[in-house]
Amino acid sequence: MKKVIVIGAGFSGLSAATELASKGYEVQILEKNDHAGGRARVFQSNGFTFDMGPSWYWMPDIFETYFNRFGKKPADYYNLVRLDPSYSVILSETETIDLPANYADLKTLFESYEPGAAAQLDAFMEQAAYKYKVGIQDFVWKPSRKITEFLSLKLLIDAIRIDVFSSFYKHIRKFFTSPTLLKLMEFPILFLGAISENTPAMYSLMNYAEIKLGTWYPMGGMHHIVKGMVALAEEKGVKITYNAEVQGFEIVNGKVKGVKTAAGLQQADAFVAGADYHHVEELLGDGLRNYDEAYWDKRVMAPSSLLFYLGISKRLPNLKHHNLFFDRDFTVHSHEIYTDPAWPSDPLFYASAPSVTDPSVAPDGCENVFLLIPVAPDLEDTEERREKYFDQLMDRLEAHCGVSIRDSIVYKRSYAHRDFKSDYHAYKGNAYGLANTLLQTAILKPTLKNKHLDNLYYSGQLTVPGPGVPPSLISGIVVATEVDKELKG
């Protein structure tokens, strides 16, 4: 039995390991931290349970497909509920929109902002449905190692039909003119780590995922997805070793012979790096890496985040599970993320209160609150700066809820660039990986295999198909398929 070592127990690492184990390989995951899940780790304090990273459950079909590969289903491991409203958008102190889960209700809402918008939404969604079908069932499953993967008449026609070569900004303005509706429809693009002008219009598939497939929540918290994936991996025979940071590689005759950890050399026939791609390249050294520092420095990174985890000793009125504070000018904020990187002068932010849906994540009568400001990567991160933004967010959150909050905080933790670097070796302290721009799509992303070493592969948000939990699940499967094909060669 051939052995594969996977570096990192994030979504892509768990996915790759489980797929390889199901194909008959001996698989060991080496995880730097004491929890699986990567950015989707969890911690408890003062009776609160905090998901550290992803908080949105979109594309439920991807999770179904993943577990179905192994004869399982998500319900075997966690209980999903659909959120209604899907989320709340705070446009000003006097205007808040709750996005209904029911499509007919959503059309009525759109029509109230722009005559004819309901019909336009139907037309937009018809195109978005096709993009989702082609994008999720075909494009994202390609390893993107050769341009010949995309050289077929059907794929060329599909690429044109799903608007790979035009921007989301132009595309959405063919359907709507209302500034409010444009803001609502451009919101999912923020998850892709780029402004709509630089994002291919094919990513209207995200709108389809959000509107038609819904916003869900696994009861107990997002980490229950990870618990399910770990349980499934171990059912398939995967061994996970925690607190086992990879410190270097042993290279013999153009192959990785083993990886070095504090416990000694761990050997295998092939290696999948689910850890930060840039960090793994640094461990390899200049002669063996795929890309030099100049290449990485030119990549358009998705944002980092300034996060706050708060335990509040009372319930907060006017707060939904997901709350988007779009009460500031996103043009200015996006400029400070992408064009002229700087700490935002007046940021938009996101507030999640999972305790609105799930009483298990907070003590009785309390609120579990997660705050996030998207910020440019590679900024100077100090406690003083974190506190400055915390006060700004508290002012706006208290105004929205109509009650004092600061005096009811019983637990508080912040998290930003230096934590992403320390915990995940995240390049420039990024939170989401590479931005999904046209010039960083498919074969233009960092390749999933090392060009100098026959048995080293990469998975995760810095390679194909891209950032986000569903793409990371897909990434692991795609890489595992390539490993299996070449080991059996």
Secondary structure by P-SEA (a helix, b strand, c coil): cbbbbbccccaaaaaaaaaaaaaccbbbbbbcccccccccbbbbccccccccccccccaaaaaaaaaaaacccccccbbbbbbcccccccccccbbbbbbccaaaaaaaaaaaccaaaaaaaaaaaaaaaaaaaaaacccccccccccccccaaaaaaaaaacccccaaaaaaaccccaaaaaaaacccccccccccccccccaaaaaaaccbbbbbcccccaaaaaaaaaaaaaabbbbbccccccbbbbccccccccccccccccccbbbccccaaaaaaaaccccccccaaaaaaccccbbbbbbbbbbcccccccccbbbcccccaaaaaaaccccccccccccbbbbcccccccccccccbbbbbbbbbbbccccccaaaaaaaaaaaaaaaaaaacccccccccbbbbbcaaaaaaaccccccccccccccccccccccccccccccccbbbbcccccccccaaaaaaaaaaaaaaaaaaaac
